[in-house]
Amino acid sequence: MKGNDIMKKIVDLLRENARLTNEQLAVILETTEEEVAKEIKQLEENGTIIGYSAIINEEQLDKNAVTAFIEVKVSPQVECGYDDIAKAIAQYDEVDTVQLMSGSFDLSVTLRGNNLREVALFVNERLATLDGVLSTTTHFILQRYKEKGVNFAADEADERSLVSP
């Protein structure tokens, strides 16, 4: 298997399950643990792999926790465009993700909070007051069905009553 092919396969496998060991990856890829370790080290050093994380069912962890998706319209700054404002937003601990978008808004911000009020205060007191922010629209996630390829509602029974006319 060529270097680029093995790198892509390692990334795909780690995307599915970051807990796979080098030994398990080597067996799946029919190569050696040393080769896998070398490729992973290179992926980390060149910035392809920038971290490892677990997919958490936040509602199981804390019933009051909320996740908000915030559309942000901004006025791009001279010589830096959207970068400086995106970096400023990304500095807040509550912020999970900041992305530049195409379409009707400029930045997408995903935020985690302990409750609705906490998210509202963040938007009102921190986000909306930043220089360059023109407007925000906040959407709250009501139910997760699938995240990063993992189904959350795997075969849950529907507890609603059947109603017939």
DSSP file (Angstrom, degrees, kcal/mol; ACC not computed):
  #  RESIDUE AA STRUCTURE BP1 BP2  ACC     N-H-->O    O-->H-N    N-H-->O    O-->H-N    TCO  KAPPA ALPHA  PHI   PSI    X-CA   Y-CA   Z-CA
    1    1 A M              0   0    0      0, 0.0     2,-0.0     0, 0.0    28,-0.0   0.000 360.0 360.0 360.0 132.2    0.0    0.0    0.0
    2    2 A K     >  -     0   0    0      1,-0.1     4,-2.6     4,-0.0     5,-0.2  -0.309 360.0-109.0 -72.2 156.5    1.4    3.4   -1.0
    3    3 A G  H  > S+     0   0    0      1,-0.2     4,-2.1     2,-0.2     5,-0.1   0.875 117.9  46.1 -52.1 -47.8    2.1    6.1    1.6
    4    4 A N  H  > S+     0   0    0      2,-0.2     4,-2.1     1,-0.2    -1,-0.2   0.875 112.8  51.1 -67.1 -37.1   -0.7    8.4    0.6
    5    5 A D  H  > S+     0   0    0      2,-0.2     4,-2.3     1,-0.2    -2,-0.2   0.919 110.8  47.2 -65.4 -44.3   -3.2    5.5    0.4
    6    6 A I  H  X S+     0   0    0     -4,-2.6     4,-2.6     1,-0.2    -2,-0.2   0.890 110.4  53.5 -66.7 -37.4   -2.3    4.2    3.9
    7    7 A M  H  X S+     0   0    0     -4,-2.1     4,-2.6    -5,-0.2    -1,-0.2   0.939 110.3  46.7 -61.0 -46.2   -2.6    7.7    5.3
    8    8 A K  H  X S+     0   0    0     -4,-2.1     4,-2.4     1,-0.2    -2,-0.2   0.900 113.2  48.8 -63.8 -40.2   -6.1    8.1    3.9
    9    9 A K  H  X S+     0   0    0     -4,-2.3     4,-2.5     2,-0.2    -1,-0.2   0.895 110.8  50.4 -67.5 -39.2   -7.1    4.7    5.2
   10   10 A I  H  X S+     0   0    0     -4,-2.6     4,-2.8     2,-0.2     5,-0.2   0.935 111.2  48.8 -62.3 -45.8   -5.7    5.5    8.7
   11   11 A V  H  X S+     0   0    0     -4,-2.6     4,-2.3     1,-0.2    -2,-0.2   0.926 111.7  49.2 -60.2 -45.3   -7.6    8.8    8.8
   12   12 A D  H  X S+     0   0    0     -4,-2.4     4,-1.6     1,-0.2    -1,-0.2   0.916 113.1  46.7 -60.5 -43.9  -10.8    7.1    7.7
   13   13 A L  H  X S+     0   0    0     -4,-2.5     4,-2.4     1,-0.2    -2,-0.2   0.910 113.6  47.4 -66.5 -42.3  -10.4    4.4   10.4
   14   14 A L  H  < S+     0   0    0     -4,-2.8    -1,-0.2     1,-0.2    -2,-0.2   0.829 106.6  58.5 -69.2 -30.9   -9.6    6.9   13.1
   15   15 A R  H  < S+     0   0    0     -4,-2.3     3,-0.3    -5,-0.2    -1,-0.2   0.903 111.7  41.8 -60.7 -40.8  -12.6    9.0   12.0
   16   16 A E  H  < S+     0   0    0     -4,-1.6     2,-0.2     1,-0.3    -2,-0.2   0.889 139.6   2.0 -72.6 -41.3  -14.8    6.0   12.7
   17   17 A N    ><  -     0   0    0     -4,-2.4     3,-1.5    -5,-0.1    -1,-0.3  -0.749  56.0-174.0-154.6  97.8  -13.1    5.0   15.9
   18   18 A A  T 3  S+     0   0    0      1,-0.3    -4,-0.1    -3,-0.3    -3,-0.1   0.541  82.4  72.1 -72.0  -5.4  -10.2    7.0   17.4
   19   19 A R  T 3   +     0   0    0     -5,-0.1    -1,-0.3     2,-0.0     2,-0.1   0.490  66.6 119.9 -88.7  -2.8   -9.7    4.4   20.0
   20   20 A L    <   -     0   0    0     -3,-1.5     2,-0.1    -7,-0.1    -3,-0.0  -0.405  62.0-131.3 -61.5 135.0   -8.2    1.8   17.6
   21   21 A T     >  -     0   0    0      1,-0.1     4,-2.7    -2,-0.1     5,-0.2  -0.378  20.2-109.3 -81.7 165.2   -4.7    0.9   18.6
   22   22 A N  H  > S+     0   0    0      1,-0.2     4,-2.4     2,-0.2     5,-0.1   0.868 122.0  54.9 -60.8 -35.4   -1.8    0.9   16.3
   23   23 A E  H  > S+     0   0    0      2,-0.2     4,-2.0     1,-0.2    -1,-0.2   0.933 109.4  45.4 -63.9 -46.0   -1.8   -2.9   16.5
   24   24 A Q  H  > S+     0   0    0      1,-0.2     4,-2.4     2,-0.2    -2,-0.2   0.916 113.3  50.1 -64.2 -42.9   -5.5   -3.0   15.5
   25   25 A L  H  X S+     0   0    0     -4,-2.7     4,-2.7     1,-0.2    -1,-0.2   0.906 108.7  52.9 -61.3 -41.2   -4.9   -0.6   12.6
   26   26 A A  H  X>S+     0   0    0     -4,-2.4     5,-2.4    -5,-0.2     4,-0.7   0.902 109.6  48.2 -61.8 -41.6   -1.9   -2.6   11.4
   27   27 A V  H ><5S+     0   0    0     -4,-2.0     3,-0.7     3,-0.2    -2,-0.2   0.941 113.7  46.5 -64.1 -47.2   -4.0   -5.8   11.3
   28   28 A I  H 3<5S+     0   0    0     -4,-2.4    -2,-0.2     1,-0.2    -1,-0.2   0.901 119.3  40.3 -61.6 -41.2   -6.8   -4.0    9.4
   29   29 A L  H 3<5S-     0   0    0     -4,-2.7    -1,-0.2    -5,-0.2    -2,-0.2   0.440 107.1-124.9 -90.1  -0.2   -4.4   -2.4    7.0
   30   30 A E  T <<5S+     0   0    0     -4,-0.7     2,-0.2    -3,-0.7    -3,-0.2   0.942  74.7 103.1  54.6  52.2   -2.2   -5.5    6.6
   31   31 A T  S   <S-     0   0    0     -5,-2.4     2,-0.2    -6,-0.1    -1,-0.2  -0.729  74.8 -74.7-142.4-168.6    1.0   -3.6    7.6
   32   32 A T     >  -     0   0    0     -2,-0.2     4,-2.1     1,-0.1     5,-0.1  -0.609  29.5-122.3 -97.5 157.5    3.2   -3.3   10.7
   33   33 A E  H  > S+     0   0    0     -2,-0.2     4,-3.0     1,-0.2     5,-0.2   0.875 114.8  56.9 -60.1 -37.3    2.6   -1.4   13.9
   34   34 A E  H  > S+     0   0    0      2,-0.2     4,-2.4     1,-0.2    -1,-0.2   0.901 106.1  48.7 -62.7 -41.7    5.7    0.6   13.2
   35   35 A E  H  > S+     0   0    0      2,-0.2     4,-2.3     1,-0.2    -1,-0.2   0.912 112.8  48.2 -64.8 -42.5    4.4    1.7    9.8
   36   36 A V  H  X S+     0   0    0     -4,-2.1     4,-2.8     2,-0.2     5,-0.2   0.938 111.8  49.1 -62.7 -47.2    1.1    2.8   11.4
   37   37 A A  H  X S+     0   0    0     -4,-3.0     4,-2.4     1,-0.2    -2,-0.2   0.898 111.6  50.0 -60.0 -41.4    2.9    4.7   14.2
   38   38 A K  H  X S+     0   0    0     -4,-2.4     4,-2.0    -5,-0.2    -1,-0.2   0.916 112.5  46.5 -63.4 -43.9    5.1    6.4   11.6
   39   39 A E  H  X S+     0   0    0     -4,-2.3     4,-2.5     2,-0.2    -2,-0.2   0.911 112.8  49.0 -66.9 -42.7    2.2    7.4    9.5
   40   40 A I  H  X S+     0   0    0     -4,-2.8     4,-2.3     2,-0.2     5,-0.2   0.912 110.1  51.8 -63.8 -42.0    0.1    8.7   12.4
   41   41 A K  H  X S+     0   0    0     -4,-2.4     4,-2.6    -5,-0.2    -1,-0.2   0.917 111.1  47.8 -59.7 -43.4    3.1   10.7   13.7
   42   42 A Q  H  X S+     0   0    0     -4,-2.0     4,-2.4     2,-0.2     6,-0.3   0.904 110.1  52.1 -64.4 -41.7    3.5   12.3   10.3
   43   43 A L  H  <>S+     0   0    0     -4,-2.5     6,-1.9     1,-0.2     5,-1.6   0.872 113.1  45.4 -62.1 -37.3   -0.3   13.1   10.1
   44   44 A E  H ><5S+     0   0    0     -4,-2.3     3,-0.8     4,-0.2    -2,-0.2   0.905 113.4  49.0 -71.9 -42.0    0.0   14.8   13.5
   45   45 A E  H 3<5S+     0   0    0     -4,-2.6    -2,-0.2     1,-0.2    -1,-0.2   0.843 111.2  48.6 -68.8 -33.4    3.1   16.7   12.6
   46   46 A N  T 3<5S-     0   0    0     -4,-2.4    -1,-0.2    -5,-0.2    -2,-0.2   0.467 116.5-111.9 -88.2   1.1    1.8   18.0    9.3
   47   47 A G  T < 5S+     0   0    0     -3,-0.8    -3,-0.2     2,-0.3     3,-0.1   0.560  85.9 117.4  86.0   7.8   -1.5   19.1   10.9
   48   48 A T  S   <S+     0   0    0     -5,-1.6     2,-0.7    -6,-0.3    -4,-0.2   0.947  82.1  40.2 -71.0 -48.5   -3.8   16.6    9.2
   49   49 A I        +     0   0    0     -6,-1.9    -2,-0.3    -9,-0.2    -1,-0.3  -0.905  68.7 166.2 -98.3 116.9   -4.7   15.1   12.6
   50   50 A I        -     0   0    0     -2,-0.7     2,-0.3     1,-0.3    -1,-0.1   0.428  60.5 -21.3-112.6  -0.5   -5.1   18.0   15.1
   51   51 A G        -     0   0    0      2,-0.0     2,-0.4     0, 0.0    -1,-0.3  -0.939  53.0-119.6 172.3 170.2   -6.8   16.2   17.9
   52   52 A Y        +     0   0    0     -2,-0.3     2,-0.3    -3,-0.1    -3,-0.0  -0.982  32.7 171.6-129.2 140.8   -8.8   13.2   19.1
   53   53 A S        -     0   0    0     -2,-0.4     2,-0.3     2,-0.0   -35,-0.2  -0.982  28.5-120.8-148.8 160.7  -12.3   13.5   20.7
   54   54 A A        -     0   0    0     -2,-0.3     2,-0.7   -36,-0.1    -2,-0.0  -0.712  28.1-120.8 -96.3 151.5  -15.2   11.4   21.9
   55   55 A I        -     0   0    0     -2,-0.3     2,-0.4    93,-0.0    92,-0.0  -0.859  37.4-161.3 -92.1 116.6  -18.7   11.9   20.6
   56   56 A I        -     0   0    0     -2,-0.7     2,-1.4     4,-0.0     3,-0.1  -0.833  24.6-137.3-107.9 134.3  -20.8   12.7   23.7
   57   57 A N    >>  -     0   0    0     -2,-0.4     4,-1.4     1,-0.2     3,-1.2  -0.738  25.6-169.3 -83.8  91.3  -24.5   12.5   24.1
   58   58 A E  H 3> S+     0   0    0     -2,-1.4     4,-2.7     1,-0.3     7,-0.2   0.816  79.9  59.1 -56.3 -36.0  -24.7   15.8   25.9
   59   59 A E  H 34 S+     0   0    0      1,-0.2    -1,-0.3     2,-0.2     6,-0.1   0.822 104.8  50.1 -66.7 -30.9  -28.3   15.3   27.0
   60   60 A Q  H <4 S+     0   0    0     -3,-1.2    -1,-0.2     1,-0.2     3,-0.2   0.846 112.9  47.4 -71.3 -34.5  -27.3   12.1   28.8
   61   61 A L  H  < S+     0   0    0     -4,-1.4     2,-0.3     1,-0.3    -2,-0.2   0.904 133.9   3.5 -73.7 -43.3  -24.6   14.0   30.6
   62   62 A D    ><  -     0   0    0     -4,-2.7     3,-1.1     1,-0.1    -1,-0.3  -0.890  58.6-156.5-150.2 112.1  -26.7   17.0   31.6
   63   63 A K  T 3  S+     0   0    0     -2,-0.3    -4,-0.1     1,-0.2    -1,-0.1   0.730  97.2  49.1 -62.7 -23.4  -30.4   17.3   31.0
   64   64 A N  T 3  S+     0   0    0      2,-0.1    -1,-0.2    51,-0.0    52,-0.1   0.613  84.7 111.8 -92.1 -13.7  -30.3   21.1   31.1
   65   65 A A    <   -     0   0    0     -3,-1.1     2,-0.3    -7,-0.2    49,-0.2  -0.266  49.4-163.7 -62.9 145.8  -27.3   21.5   28.8
   66   66 A V  E     -A  113   0A   0     47,-2.6    47,-2.7    49,-0.1     2,-0.4  -0.946  14.3-152.1-130.9 152.5  -28.0   23.2   25.4
   67   67 A T  E     -A  112   0A   0     74,-0.4    74,-2.8    -2,-0.3     2,-0.4  -0.993  17.2-164.5-122.4 131.6  -26.2   23.4   22.1
   68   68 A A  E     -AB 111 140A   0     43,-2.8    43,-2.7    -2,-0.4     2,-0.5  -0.920  14.7-151.8-119.6 143.0  -26.8   26.4   19.9
   69   69 A F  E     -AB 110 139A   0     70,-3.4    70,-2.7    -2,-0.4     2,-0.5  -0.968  22.6-164.8-108.0 119.7  -26.0   27.0   16.3
   70   70 A I  E     -AB 109 138A   0     39,-3.4    39,-2.5    -2,-0.5     2,-0.5  -0.931  13.0-151.5-117.4 124.2  -25.5   30.8   15.7
   71   71 A E  E     -AB 108 137A   0     66,-3.1    66,-2.1    -2,-0.5     2,-0.5  -0.797  19.9-165.8 -87.4 129.5  -25.4   32.5   12.3
   72   72 A V  E     -AB 107 136A   0     35,-2.6    35,-2.6    -2,-0.5    34,-1.5  -0.974  12.6-160.7-124.7 124.5  -23.3   35.6   12.4
   73   73 A K  E     + B   0 135A   0     62,-2.6    61,-2.9    -2,-0.5    62,-1.5  -0.887  24.0 178.1 -98.3 131.3  -23.2   38.3    9.9
   74   74 A V  E     - B   0 133A   0     -2,-0.5    59,-0.2    59,-0.3    58,-0.1  -0.876  35.6-120.4-131.7 162.8  -20.0   40.4   10.1
   75   75 A S        -     0   0    0     57,-2.7    -2,-0.0    -2,-0.3    58,-0.0  -0.919  40.9-125.2 -99.9 110.8  -18.3   43.3    8.4
   76   76 A P        -     0   0    0      0, 0.0     2,-0.2     0, 0.0     6,-0.2  -0.256  24.5-122.8 -60.3 143.7  -15.0   42.0    7.1
   77   77 A Q  B >>  -D   81   0B   0      4,-2.5     4,-2.2     1,-0.1     3,-1.1  -0.582  29.2 -94.7 -89.6 148.9  -12.0   44.0    8.3
   78   78 A V  T 34 S+     0   0    0      1,-0.2    -1,-0.1    -2,-0.2     0, 0.0  -0.385 105.6   2.1 -61.2 135.2   -9.4   45.6    6.0
   79   79 A E  T 34 S+     0   0    0      1,-0.1    -1,-0.2    -2,-0.1    -2,-0.0   0.243 134.6  51.5  71.3  -9.4   -6.3   43.4    5.4
   80   80 A C  T X4 S-     0   0    0     -3,-1.1     3,-1.8     1,-0.2     4,-0.3   0.451  79.0-166.2-131.5  -4.8   -7.6   40.4    7.5
   81   81 A G  B 3< S-D   77   0B   0     -4,-2.2    -4,-2.5     1,-0.3     4,-0.3  -0.320  70.3 -22.0  58.5-126.0  -11.1   39.8    6.1
   82   82 A Y  T 3> S+     0   0    0     -6,-0.2     4,-2.3     1,-0.1    -1,-0.3   0.544 116.4  92.3 -93.1 -10.5  -13.0   37.5    8.5
   83   83 A D  H <> S+     0   0    0     -3,-1.8     4,-2.7     1,-0.2     5,-0.2   0.894  82.7  48.1 -58.2 -49.3  -10.0   36.0   10.2
   84   84 A D  H  > S+     0   0    0     -4,-0.3     4,-2.1     1,-0.2    -1,-0.2   0.909 114.8  44.5 -63.4 -42.8   -9.6   38.3   13.2
   85   85 A I  H  > S+     0   0    0     -4,-0.3     4,-2.2     2,-0.2    -1,-0.2   0.889 113.5  51.2 -69.5 -37.0  -13.2   38.3   14.2
   86   86 A A  H  X S+     0   0    0     -4,-2.3     4,-2.3     1,-0.2    -2,-0.2   0.915 111.4  48.1 -63.8 -42.2  -13.4   34.5   13.8
   87   87 A K  H  X S+     0   0    0     -4,-2.7     4,-0.8    -5,-0.2    -2,-0.2   0.872 109.8  52.9 -65.9 -36.9  -10.3   34.1   16.0
   88   88 A A  H >< S+     0   0    0     -4,-2.1     3,-0.6    -5,-0.2     4,-0.3   0.921 111.7  45.3 -63.8 -43.8  -11.8   36.4   18.6
   89   89 A I  H >< S+     0   0    0     -4,-2.2     3,-1.4     1,-0.2     6,-0.2   0.895 107.8  58.2 -65.9 -39.9  -15.0   34.4   18.8
   90   90 A A  H 3< S+     0   0    0     -4,-2.3    -1,-0.2     1,-0.3    -2,-0.2   0.694  91.5  71.9 -65.8 -18.6  -13.0   31.1   18.9
   91   91 A Q  T << S+     0   0    0     -4,-0.8    -1,-0.3    -3,-0.6     2,-0.2   0.713  75.0  97.8 -71.5 -20.6  -11.2   32.2   22.1
   92   92 A Y  S X  S-     0   0    0     -3,-1.4     3,-1.1    -4,-0.3    -3,-0.0  -0.508  73.4-138.5 -73.8 135.0  -14.3   31.8   24.2
   93   93 A D  T 3  S+     0   0    0      1,-0.2    -1,-0.1    -2,-0.2    -3,-0.0   0.823 100.9  59.2 -61.0 -33.4  -14.4   28.6   26.2
   94   94 A E  T 3  S+     0   0    0     17,-0.1    18,-2.4     2,-0.0     2,-0.4   0.736  85.7  95.2 -69.0 -21.7  -18.1   28.1   25.4
   95   95 A V  E <   +C  111   0A   0     -3,-1.1    16,-0.2    16,-0.2     3,-0.1  -0.579  45.7 175.8 -79.5 125.0  -17.5   28.1   21.7
   96   96 A D  E     +     0   0A   0     14,-3.1     2,-0.3    -2,-0.4    15,-0.2   0.847  66.3  10.3 -92.2 -43.0  -17.1   24.6   20.2
   97   97 A T  E     -C  110   0A   0     13,-1.6    13,-2.5     2,-0.0     2,-0.4  -0.998  51.4-173.5-144.3 140.7  -16.8   25.5   16.5
   98   98 A V  E     +C  109   0A   0     -2,-0.3     2,-0.4    11,-0.2    11,-0.2  -0.991  18.2 171.9-132.9 127.6  -16.3   28.6   14.3
   99   99 A Q  E     -C  108   0A   0      9,-2.2     9,-3.0    -2,-0.4     2,-0.4  -0.996  33.4-125.1-138.6 141.2  -16.5   28.3   10.5
  100  100 A L  E     -C  107   0A   0     -2,-0.4     2,-0.3     7,-0.2     7,-0.2  -0.714  39.8-165.1 -80.0 132.5  -16.6   30.7    7.6
  101  101 A M        -     0   0    0      5,-3.6     2,-0.3    -2,-0.4    -1,-0.0  -0.797  20.6-132.5-121.2 158.4  -19.6   30.0    5.5
  102  102 A S  S    S+     0   0    0     -2,-0.3     2,-0.3     2,-0.0     3,-0.2  -0.702  70.6  43.1 -95.5 161.0  -21.0   30.8    2.0
  103  103 A G  S    S-     0   0    0     -2,-0.3    -2,-0.0     1,-0.2     0, 0.0  -0.798 112.1 -15.1 111.0-148.3  -24.6   31.9    1.8
  104  104 A S  S    S+     0   0    0     -2,-0.3     2,-0.3   -31,-0.0    -1,-0.2   0.530 124.2  37.9 -83.0  -6.8  -26.7   34.4    3.7
  105  105 A F        -     0   0    0     -3,-0.2   -32,-0.2     1,-0.1     3,-0.1  -0.913  68.2-141.0-136.6 167.7  -24.4   34.7    6.8
  106  106 A D  S    S+     0   0    0    -34,-1.5    -5,-3.6    -2,-0.3     2,-0.4   0.890  76.8  32.7 -98.9 -47.2  -20.7   34.7    7.2
  107  107 A L  E     -AC  72 100A   0    -35,-2.6   -35,-2.6    -7,-0.2     2,-0.5  -0.914  58.7-152.3-119.5 141.9  -19.7   32.7   10.3
  108  108 A S  E     -AC  71  99A   0     -9,-3.0    -9,-2.2    -2,-0.4     2,-0.5  -0.953  17.4-171.7-107.7 126.3  -21.2   29.6   11.8
  109  109 A V  E     -AC  70  98A   0    -39,-2.5   -39,-3.4    -2,-0.5     2,-0.5  -0.981   9.5-161.6-122.3 126.2  -20.7   29.4   15.6
  110  110 A T  E     -AC  69  97A   0    -13,-2.5   -14,-3.1    -2,-0.5   -13,-1.6  -0.933  18.2-175.7-106.9 129.8  -21.6   26.3   17.6
  111  111 A L  E     -AC  68  95A   0    -43,-2.7   -43,-2.8    -2,-0.5     2,-0.4  -0.955  17.7-152.0-130.7 140.2  -21.8   26.9   21.3
  112  112 A R  E     +A   67   0A   0    -18,-2.4     2,-0.3    -2,-0.4   -45,-0.2  -0.934  22.4 171.9-111.8 137.6  -22.4   24.8   24.3
  113  113 A G  E     -A   66   0A   0    -47,-2.7   -47,-2.6    -2,-0.4     3,-0.1  -0.940  42.9-122.6-140.2 163.0  -24.1   26.1   27.5
  114  114 A N  S    S-     0   0    0     -2,-0.3     2,-0.3   -49,-0.2    -1,-0.1   0.705  94.3  -9.8 -77.2 -20.5  -25.4   24.9   30.8
  115  115 A N  S  > S-     0   0    0    -49,-0.1     4,-1.6   -50,-0.1    -1,-0.2  -0.970  78.0 -90.6-165.9 172.3  -28.9   26.4   30.0
  116  116 A L  H  > S+     0   0    0     -2,-0.3     4,-2.6     1,-0.2     5,-0.2   0.885 120.7  55.2 -61.7 -40.3  -30.7   28.7   27.6
  117  117 A R  H  > S+     0   0    0      1,-0.2     4,-2.7     2,-0.2    -1,-0.2   0.899 104.3  53.7 -62.0 -41.2  -30.1   31.8   29.7
  118  118 A E  H  > S+     0   0    0      2,-0.2     4,-2.0     1,-0.2    -1,-0.2   0.909 111.1  45.9 -60.4 -42.9  -26.3   31.2   29.6
  119  119 A V  H  X S+     0   0    0     -4,-1.6     4,-2.5     2,-0.2    -2,-0.2   0.926 112.1  51.6 -65.9 -44.6  -26.4   31.0   25.8
  120  120 A A  H  X S+     0   0    0     -4,-2.6     4,-2.6     1,-0.2    -2,-0.2   0.903 110.3  48.8 -59.6 -42.2  -28.6   34.1   25.5
  121  121 A L  H  X>S+     0   0    0     -4,-2.7     4,-3.2     2,-0.2     5,-0.5   0.892 109.5  52.5 -65.3 -39.5  -26.2   36.1   27.8
  122  122 A F  I  X>S+     0   0    0     -4,-2.0     5,-2.4    -5,-0.2     4,-2.1   0.947 113.2  43.5 -59.9 -48.4  -23.2   34.9   25.7
  123  123 A V  I  <>S+     0   0    0     -4,-2.5     5,-2.9     3,-0.2     6,-0.2   0.933 120.8  41.1 -63.1 -45.9  -24.8   36.1   22.5
  124  124 A N  I  <5S+     0   0    0     -4,-2.6    -2,-0.2    -5,-0.2    -1,-0.2   0.903 126.5  28.9 -70.9 -44.0  -26.0   39.4   24.0
  125  125 A E  I  <5S+     0   0    0     -4,-3.2    -3,-0.2    -5,-0.2    -2,-0.2   0.758 134.2  18.1 -95.2 -26.9  -23.0   40.4   26.1
  126  126 A R  I  <<S+     0   0    0     -4,-2.1     4,-0.4    -5,-0.5    -3,-0.2   0.825 125.3  37.3-110.2 -54.9  -20.0   38.9   24.2
  127  127 A L  I > <S+     0   0    0     -5,-2.4     3,-1.4     1,-0.2    -4,-0.2   0.960 117.2  45.3 -71.1 -53.0  -20.8   37.9   20.7
  128  128 A A  T 3 <S+     0   0    0     -5,-2.9    -1,-0.2    -6,-0.3    -4,-0.1   0.720 109.9  57.4 -66.4 -21.2  -23.1   40.8   19.6
  129  129 A T  T 3  S+     0   0    0     -6,-0.2    -1,-0.3     2,-0.1    -2,-0.2   0.536  79.3 112.1 -89.0  -6.3  -20.9   43.4   21.1
  130  130 A L  S X  S-     0   0    0     -3,-1.4     3,-2.0    -4,-0.4     2,-0.1  -0.433  80.7-102.5 -67.9 138.3  -17.7   42.4   19.1
  131  131 A D  T 3  S+     0   0    0      1,-0.2    -1,-0.1    -2,-0.1     3,-0.1  -0.395 108.6  25.5 -58.2 131.0  -16.6   45.0   16.6
  132  132 A G  T 3  S+     0   0    0      1,-0.3   -57,-2.7    -2,-0.1     2,-0.6   0.182  85.4 124.7  99.5 -17.2  -17.6   43.9   13.2
  133  133 A V  E <   +B   74   0A   0     -3,-2.0    -1,-0.3   -59,-0.2   -59,-0.3  -0.682  30.4 175.5 -79.3 119.8  -20.6   41.8   14.2
  134  134 A L  E     -     0   0A   0    -61,-2.9     2,-0.3    -2,-0.6   -60,-0.2   0.844  60.6 -19.1 -91.6 -40.5  -23.6   43.1   12.3
  135  135 A S  E     -B   73   0A   0    -62,-1.5   -62,-2.6     2,-0.0    -1,-0.3  -0.987  52.7-150.3-162.9 161.2  -26.3   40.5   13.4
  136  136 A T  E     -B   72   0A   0     -2,-0.3     2,-0.4   -64,-0.2   -64,-0.2  -0.977   1.0-164.0-136.0 150.4  -26.8   37.1   14.9
  137  137 A T  E     -B   71   0A   0    -66,-2.1   -66,-3.1    -2,-0.3     2,-0.5  -0.984  16.6-154.4-133.0 123.7  -29.5   34.4   14.6
  138  138 A T  E     -B   70   0A   0     -2,-0.4     2,-0.4   -68,-0.2   -68,-0.2  -0.850  10.9-175.0-107.1 131.7  -29.5   31.7   17.2
  139  139 A H  E     -B   69   0A   0    -70,-2.7   -70,-3.4    -2,-0.5     2,-0.4  -0.982  15.2-145.2-120.9 133.4  -30.9   28.2   16.7
  140  140 A F  E     -B   68   0A   0     -2,-0.4     2,-0.5   -72,-0.2   -72,-0.2  -0.831  17.9-122.6-100.6 136.9  -31.1   25.7   19.5
  141  141 A I        -     0   0    0    -74,-2.8   -74,-0.4    -2,-0.4     3,-0.1  -0.665  29.3-180.0 -76.4 122.2  -30.6   22.0   18.9
  142  142 A L        +     0   0    0     -2,-0.5     2,-0.3     1,-0.3    -1,-0.2   0.814  66.2   5.3 -93.1 -36.4  -33.7   20.3   20.1
  143  143 A Q        -     0   0    0    -84,-0.0     2,-0.5     0, 0.0    -1,-0.3  -0.972  63.4-142.2-152.6 132.2  -32.8   16.6   19.4
  144  144 A R        +     0   0    0     -2,-0.3     3,-0.1     1,-0.2    -3,-0.0  -0.830  23.9 165.6 -95.7 132.8  -29.7   14.9   18.0
  145  145 A Y        +     0   0    0     -2,-0.5     7,-2.9     1,-0.4     8,-0.8   0.696  69.6   2.1-111.4 -36.2  -30.2   12.1   15.7
  146  146 A K  E     -E  151   0C   0      5,-0.3    -1,-0.4     6,-0.1     2,-0.4  -0.974  58.5-179.7-155.3 137.4  -26.8   11.6   14.2
  147  147 A E  E >  S-E  150   0C   0      3,-2.4     3,-2.3    -2,-0.3   -92,-0.0  -0.982  73.5 -12.0-143.5 129.9  -23.4   13.3   14.8
  148  148 A K  T 3  S-     0   0    0     -2,-0.4     3,-0.1     1,-0.3    -1,-0.1   0.851 130.7 -50.8  48.8  40.6  -20.1   12.5   13.0
  149  149 A G  T 3  S+     0   0    0      1,-0.2     2,-0.5     0, 0.0    -1,-0.3   0.420 113.2 118.5  84.6  -1.6  -21.6    9.4   11.6
  150  150 A V  E <   -E  147   0C   0     -3,-2.3    -3,-2.4     2,-0.0     2,-0.3  -0.878  59.5-136.1-105.1 125.5  -22.9    8.0   14.9
  151  151 A N  E     -E  146   0C   0     -2,-0.5     3,-0.3    -5,-0.2    -5,-0.3  -0.622  15.4-171.7 -77.5 131.5  -26.7    7.5   15.3
  152  152 A F  S    S+     0   0    0     -7,-2.9     2,-0.9    -2,-0.3    -1,-0.2   0.831  80.1  51.8 -89.3 -37.9  -28.0    8.7   18.6
  153  153 A A  S >  S+     0   0    0     -8,-0.8     2,-0.9     3,-0.0     3,-0.7  -0.412  73.6 175.1-100.0  57.0  -31.6    7.3   18.4
  154  154 A A  T 3  S-     0   0    0     -2,-0.9    -9,-0.0    -3,-0.3     0, 0.0  -0.523  71.7 -35.7 -71.3 105.4  -30.7    3.7   17.6
  155  155 A D  T 3  S+     0   0    0     -2,-0.9    -1,-0.3     1,-0.2     2,-0.2   0.801  83.9 172.4  52.5  38.8  -34.0    1.8   17.6
  156  156 A E    <   -     0   0    0     -3,-0.7     2,-0.2     1,-0.1    -1,-0.2  -0.566  37.1-110.6 -74.2 141.7  -35.6    3.7   20.4
  157  157 A A        -     0   0    0     -2,-0.2     2,-0.7     1,-0.1    -1,-0.1  -0.505  25.5-120.7 -72.7 138.9  -39.2    2.8   20.9
  158  158 A D        -     0   0    0     -2,-0.2    -1,-0.1     1,-0.1    -3,-0.0  -0.734  24.7-169.5 -81.7 114.5  -41.7    5.5   20.0
  159  159 A E        +     0   0    0     -2,-0.7     2,-0.1     2,-0.1    -1,-0.1   0.436  49.2 111.5 -88.5   0.9  -43.7    6.3   23.2
  160  160 A R  S    S-     0   0    0      1,-0.1     2,-0.2     0, 0.0    -2,-0.1  -0.481  73.3-113.0 -73.9 146.3  -46.3    8.4   21.5
  161  161 A S        -     0   0    0     -2,-0.1     2,-0.4     1,-0.1    -1,-0.1  -0.512  26.4-115.0 -77.4 145.1  -49.8    6.9   21.4
  162  162 A L        -     0   0    0     -2,-0.2     2,-0.5     2,-0.0    -1,-0.1  -0.669  31.5-163.0 -78.7 132.0  -51.3    6.0   18.1
  163  163 A V        -     0   0    0     -2,-0.4    -1,-0.0     2,-0.0     0, 0.0  -0.972   3.9-167.5-119.5 127.3  -54.3    8.1   17.3
  164  164 A S              0   0    0     -2,-0.5    -2,-0.0     1,-0.1     0, 0.0  -0.901 360.0 360.0-115.2 147.0  -56.7    7.0   14.6
  165  165 A P              0   0    0      0, 0.0    -1,-0.1     0, 0.0    -2,-0.0   0.493 360.0 360.0 -65.3 360.0  -59.5    9.2   13.1
